[in-house]
Amino acid sequence: MKMNAAFLDGIDDINVRQTDVPAPKADEALLKVNSCAVCGSDLKIFHYGNQRVKYPTIVGHEVSGEVVEVGTAVEAVGVGDRVAVGADIPGVWNTNVAGKTEFVDYATGHEFAGGFAQYMLLNAEMIKFGPMTRLPDQLSFEAGALAEPLACALHGLELAQFGPGKSIAVIGLGPIGVMILQVAHAYGASGVFGIQRSRTRLEMARRMVDNVRYIAAEEQNVVETVLAETDGLGVDCVITSAGTVQSHVDAIHMVAHRGFVNLFGGLRGQPPLTIDSNIIHYKECFVTGSHGCLPRHHKQAVQLLASGKVSGDRYIHRRFPLDRIRDAYAYHESRAGLKVVIKPNGD
């Protein structure tokens, strides 16, 4: 049996062609992909490559679909189950040449084939460890695919020690940043600042989330504004979902004494971050980084989406068939919308 899949064959080289549908082993299952959302990291891999990705491969890690076949030893899912699938699989370890057991990066659309295809193999590691979560009946496949980026947002909030009654500033209001704003409200933030350089993207966020103090970084000094509106104290938590050096510097300056900064956005192609470490020293603030998420965040994300506290379907601005994946990538890069979804089977 054949299927269509988008193969990444090299830098800036992605092509849709036919290949065999994966045949699951006894401890594996087969997913018919309904939706696979485009992530910024997909574009980074497309343009720059990734040492974890070997060509040709199928990327895409924000996935949802229906299980259509299971191996004889699989009990975690059954035929007909609607599931969301995420990226990072924990629990995969190797023994190195020195005999030491060490953690191995292992993720959908990286070390094994992802969701930009009509069918996707759910391997034994995914079945055993996740992230794979059943979708409640009221949650659409498209919204379910967004469990992965939402889970990453939850991971960042956790590392920033965010909780009820705390104030937070989010720098960078792409889809992850907007999700963080929604979750902050859902979890009882005492005050929320949303900071975005471009006015267009800021207004897009404003239409998604109310009761946020939005600051246009092109028009205002963001640090001075946040400090002025918090009586000079700063905010308890800052998350930088914008991958810029300036956002990381600003975060250190606007966080409160003993507050938490989470550097969520990476700095590809930018100069190294230089900061005055005395600021961290005297503020006694905590600086963390986050990348990816854990399966428990994925389950939590599905629950938030199903509850309506995060309105998944509203994030999706365009849908493309698989054979227009280059157009989907271009739309994502245009920043004209928040999320783009590929529909490999057209449904």
C-alpha positions as CSV (number, residue, x, y, z in Angstrom):
1,M,0.0,0.0,0.0
2,K,1.3,3.4,-1.0
3,M,0.9,6.9,0.6
4,N,2.0,10.4,-0.1
5,A,4.6,12.0,2.1
6,A,6.6,15.2,2.1
7,F,10.3,14.2,2.1
8,L,12.9,16.7,3.2
9,D,15.7,15.8,0.9
10,G,18.1,18.6,1.9
11,I,18.4,22.3,2.7
12,D,15.5,24.2,1.2
13,D,14.5,21.0,-0.6
14,I,11.1,19.4,0.3
15,N,9.2,17.2,-2.1
16,V,6.0,15.2,-2.0
17,R,6.2,11.7,-3.4
18,Q,4.8,8.2,-2.9
19,T,6.3,5.8,-0.5
20,D,5.2,2.6,1.2
21,V,2.7,2.9,4.1
22,P,4.7,1.9,7.3
23,A,3.9,-1.7,8.5
24,P,3.7,-1.7,12.3
25,K,5.4,-4.4,14.3
26,A,3.9,-6.2,17.2
27,D,4.7,-3.3,19.6
28,E,3.8,-0.5,17.1
29,A,0.7,1.2,15.7
30,L,-0.3,3.0,12.5
31,L,-1.8,6.5,12.6
32,K,-3.8,8.0,9.7
33,V,-2.8,11.7,10.0
34,N,-5.6,14.2,10.0
35,S,-3.7,17.3,10.9
36,C,0.0,18.3,11.3
37,A,0.7,21.9,12.2
38,V,3.7,23.8,11.0
39,C,6.2,24.8,13.7
40,G,9.0,27.4,13.5
41,S,11.5,24.6,14.2
42,D,10.3,22.9,11.0
43,L,11.3,26.0,9.1
44,K,14.7,26.1,10.8
45,I,15.3,22.5,9.8
46,F,14.2,23.3,6.3
47,H,16.5,26.3,5.9
48,Y,19.5,25.3,8.0
49,G,19.3,21.6,8.6
50,N,19.8,19.9,12.0
51,Q,22.4,17.4,13.1
52,R,19.6,15.2,14.4
53,V,17.9,15.0,11.0
54,K,19.2,12.6,8.4
55,Y,18.0,13.1,4.8
56,P,15.7,12.0,3.3
57,T,13.2,12.2,6.1
58,I,9.7,13.3,7.0
59,V,9.4,16.1,9.5
60,G,6.4,17.5,11.3
61,H,5.8,16.9,15.0
62,E,2.5,18.7,15.9
63,V,0.3,15.8,14.9
64,S,-3.2,14.4,15.3
65,G,-5.1,11.5,13.7
66,E,-6.9,8.2,14.0
67,V,-5.2,4.9,14.9
68,V,-6.0,2.5,12.0
69,E,-3.9,-0.5,12.9
70,V,-2.2,-1.8,16.0
71,G,0.3,-4.6,16.7
72,T,-0.6,-7.7,18.6
73,A,1.3,-6.5,21.7
74,V,-0.1,-3.0,21.8
75,E,-2.6,-2.2,24.6
76,A,-2.2,1.6,25.1
77,V,-4.3,2.4,22.0
78,G,-6.8,0.7,19.8
79,V,-8.1,1.0,16.3
80,G,-10.4,4.0,16.0
81,D,-8.8,6.0,18.8
82,R,-8.4,9.7,18.1
83,V,-5.0,10.8,19.4
84,A,-2.6,13.8,19.5
85,V,1.1,13.1,19.1
86,G,3.9,15.3,20.3
87,A,7.6,15.5,19.7
88,D,10.0,14.6,22.5
89,I,10.0,11.0,23.8
90,P,11.6,10.5,27.2
91,G,13.0,7.3,28.5
92,V,15.3,6.6,25.5
93,W,18.8,5.8,26.7
94,N,22.1,4.6,25.2
95,T,25.3,3.2,26.6
96,N,28.3,5.2,25.3
97,V,31.7,3.9,24.5
98,A,32.8,4.5,28.1
99,G,30.0,2.3,29.3
100,K,28.0,5.1,30.7
101,T,24.3,5.2,30.2
102,E,23.1,8.6,28.9
103,F,19.9,10.3,27.8
104,V,19.4,10.4,24.0
105,D,17.4,13.1,22.1
106,Y,14.6,11.2,20.4
107,A,11.7,13.0,18.8
108,T,9.0,12.9,16.2
109,G,10.2,14.5,12.9
110,H,13.8,14.3,14.0
111,E,15.2,10.9,14.8
112,F,12.1,9.2,13.3
113,A,9.5,10.1,10.6
114,G,6.9,12.8,11.5
115,G,3.5,13.8,10.4
116,F,3.8,15.5,7.0
117,A,2.5,12.3,5.5
118,Q,-0.8,10.5,5.0
119,Y,0.2,7.8,7.6
120,M,2.7,7.9,10.5
121,L,4.2,5.0,12.4
122,L,3.7,5.1,16.2
123,N,6.9,3.3,17.2
124,A,7.4,1.2,20.4
125,E,8.9,4.2,22.2
126,M,6.0,6.4,21.4
127,I,3.5,3.7,22.5
128,K,5.4,3.1,25.7
129,F,6.4,6.6,26.8
130,G,4.4,9.1,24.8
131,P,3.7,12.0,24.2
132,M,0.5,10.5,22.8
133,T,-2.9,11.5,24.3
134,R,-6.4,10.5,23.4
135,L,-8.6,13.3,22.2
136,P,-11.9,14.0,23.9
137,D,-14.9,13.8,21.5
138,Q,-15.5,17.6,21.7
139,L,-11.9,18.4,20.6
140,S,-11.3,18.7,16.9
141,F,-8.3,17.0,15.2
142,E,-6.9,20.4,14.2
143,A,-7.0,21.8,17.8
144,G,-5.6,18.5,19.1
145,A,-2.6,19.0,16.9
146,L,-1.8,22.1,18.9
147,A,-1.4,20.1,22.1
148,E,2.4,19.9,21.3
149,P,3.1,23.7,21.1
150,L,0.8,24.3,24.1
151,A,2.7,21.6,26.0
152,C,5.9,23.4,25.3
153,A,4.3,26.6,26.6
154,L,3.3,24.8,29.8
155,H,6.8,23.5,30.3
156,G,8.2,27.1,30.0
157,L,5.7,28.3,32.6
158,E,6.6,25.5,34.9
159,L,10.3,26.3,34.7
160,A,9.4,30.0,35.3
161,Q,7.7,28.9,38.5
162,F,4.5,30.6,37.4
163,G,1.4,30.2,39.5
164,P,-1.8,31.8,40.7
165,G,-1.4,35.4,42.0
166,K,1.9,36.0,40.1
167,S,2.5,38.6,37.5
168,I,4.1,37.7,34.2
169,A,5.5,39.4,31.1
170,V,5.6,37.5,27.7
171,I,8.1,38.9,25.2
172,G,7.2,37.8,21.6
173,L,3.6,37.1,20.7
174,G,3.7,34.4,18.1
175,P,1.5,31.4,18.7
176,I,3.5,30.2,21.7
177,G,3.5,33.6,23.3
178,V,-0.2,34.0,22.8
179,M,-0.8,30.5,24.3
180,I,1.2,31.6,27.3
181,L,-1.0,34.6,27.7
182,Q,-4.1,32.5,27.7
183,V,-2.7,30.0,30.1
184,A,-1.5,32.7,32.5
185,H,-5.1,34.0,32.7
186,A,-6.5,30.5,33.1
187,Y,-4.1,29.9,36.0
188,G,-5.0,33.1,37.8
189,A,-2.2,35.6,37.0
190,S,-2.3,38.9,39.0
191,G,-1.2,40.9,36.0
192,V,-0.2,40.0,32.4
193,F,2.0,42.0,30.0
194,G,2.3,41.1,26.3
195,I,5.2,42.6,24.5
196,Q,5.6,42.5,20.7
197,R,7.9,44.4,18.3
198,S,5.5,44.6,15.4
199,R,2.2,46.4,15.8
200,T,0.5,43.9,13.3
201,R,1.4,40.8,15.4
202,L,0.5,42.7,18.6
203,E,-3.0,43.4,17.3
204,M,-3.4,39.8,16.3
205,A,-2.6,38.8,19.9
206,R,-5.0,41.4,21.2
207,R,-7.9,39.8,19.2
208,M,-7.0,36.5,20.8
209,V,-6.6,37.4,24.5
210,D,-8.3,40.2,26.6
211,N,-7.2,41.8,29.8
212,V,-3.5,42.0,28.9
213,R,-1.4,45.1,29.0
214,Y,0.0,45.1,25.5
215,I,3.2,47.0,24.8
216,A,4.5,47.7,21.2
217,A,8.3,47.4,21.5
218,E,8.9,49.5,18.4
219,E,7.0,52.4,20.0
220,Q,7.9,52.2,23.8
221,N,10.8,51.3,26.0
222,V,9.5,48.0,27.3
223,V,11.6,47.8,30.4
224,E,10.7,51.3,31.5
225,T,7.0,50.7,30.8
226,V,6.9,47.4,32.8
227,L,8.7,48.9,35.8
228,A,6.6,52.1,35.7
229,E,3.4,50.0,35.8
230,T,4.6,47.7,38.6
231,D,5.7,50.5,41.0
232,G,9.3,49.8,40.0
233,L,9.2,46.3,41.3
234,G,9.1,44.4,38.0
235,V,7.2,41.2,37.3
236,D,7.4,37.8,39.0
237,C,8.0,35.8,35.8
238,V,9.2,36.7,32.3
239,I,9.1,34.3,29.3
240,T,11.0,35.3,26.1
241,S,9.2,33.5,23.3
242,A,11.0,35.8,20.9
243,G,14.3,34.5,19.8
244,T,16.2,37.8,20.0
245,V,19.2,38.9,22.1
246,Q,17.3,42.1,23.1
247,S,14.4,40.2,24.5
248,H,16.7,38.2,26.7
249,V,18.4,41.3,28.0
250,D,15.1,43.1,28.6
251,A,13.8,40.1,30.5
252,I,16.6,40.3,33.1
253,H,16.0,44.0,33.5
254,M,12.2,43.8,34.0
255,V,12.0,40.7,36.3
256,A,11.4,41.3,40.0
257,H,13.7,40.6,42.9
258,R,13.9,36.8,43.2
259,G,11.8,36.4,40.1
260,F,12.1,33.9,37.3
261,V,13.1,34.3,33.7
262,N,12.6,31.6,31.2
263,L,14.6,31.9,27.9
264,F,12.1,30.1,25.6
265,G,13.2,31.4,22.2
266,G,16.5,30.3,20.8
267,L,19.1,32.7,19.2
268,R,19.9,31.1,15.8
269,G,22.3,33.2,13.7
270,Q,22.6,36.0,16.3
271,P,25.6,37.2,18.4
272,P,26.1,35.6,21.8
273,L,24.1,37.1,24.7
274,T,26.1,39.5,26.8
275,I,24.6,40.7,30.1
276,D,25.7,42.4,33.3
277,S,25.7,39.4,35.7
278,N,25.5,41.8,38.6
279,I,21.9,42.3,37.8
280,I,21.3,38.6,38.4
281,H,23.5,38.7,41.4
282,Y,21.8,41.6,43.2
283,K,18.3,40.7,42.1
284,E,18.8,37.1,43.2
285,C,16.7,36.2,40.2
286,F,16.6,32.8,38.5
287,V,17.3,32.3,34.8
288,T,16.1,29.1,33.1
289,G,15.9,27.8,29.6
290,S,13.3,25.5,28.1
291,H,13.1,23.3,25.0
292,G,10.3,20.9,24.3
293,C,8.2,19.3,26.9
294,L,7.3,16.1,28.8
295,P,4.4,13.8,28.1
296,R,2.6,15.0,31.2
297,H,2.6,18.5,29.7
298,H,1.1,17.0,26.5
299,K,-1.8,15.5,28.5
300,Q,-2.3,18.7,30.4
301,A,-2.4,20.6,27.1
302,V,-5.1,18.4,25.7
303,Q,-7.2,19.0,28.9
304,L,-6.8,22.8,28.5
305,L,-7.8,22.6,24.9
306,A,-10.8,20.4,25.6
307,S,-11.9,22.8,28.4
308,G,-11.9,25.8,26.1
309,K,-9.5,27.7,28.4
310,V,-7.2,27.7,25.4
311,S,-9.2,28.1,22.2
312,G,-7.2,25.9,19.8
313,D,-9.3,26.3,16.7
314,R,-8.9,30.1,16.8
315,Y,-5.1,29.8,16.3
316,I,-5.5,28.1,12.9
317,H,-5.6,30.7,10.2
318,R,-4.9,28.6,7.1
319,R,-5.1,25.0,6.0
320,F,-3.1,23.5,3.1
321,P,-3.1,20.1,1.4
322,L,0.1,18.1,1.6
323,D,1.1,18.9,-2.0
324,R,1.2,22.6,-1.1
325,I,3.5,22.2,1.8
326,R,5.9,24.8,0.3
327,D,3.0,27.3,0.3
328,A,2.2,26.4,3.9
329,Y,5.8,27.1,4.9
330,A,5.8,30.4,3.0
331,Y,2.5,31.5,4.8
332,H,4.0,30.6,8.1
333,E,7.1,32.7,7.4
334,S,4.9,35.6,6.3
335,R,3.7,36.0,9.9
336,A,0.2,36.8,8.5
337,G,-1.4,34.3,10.9
338,L,-0.7,32.3,14.0
339,K,-0.8,28.6,12.9
340,V,-0.9,26.8,9.6
341,V,-2.1,23.2,9.4
342,I,-1.3,20.6,6.8
343,K,-4.1,18.2,5.9
344,P,-2.4,15.1,4.4
345,N,-5.6,13.2,3.7
346,G,-7.7,16.2,2.7
347,D,-10.2,15.7,5.5
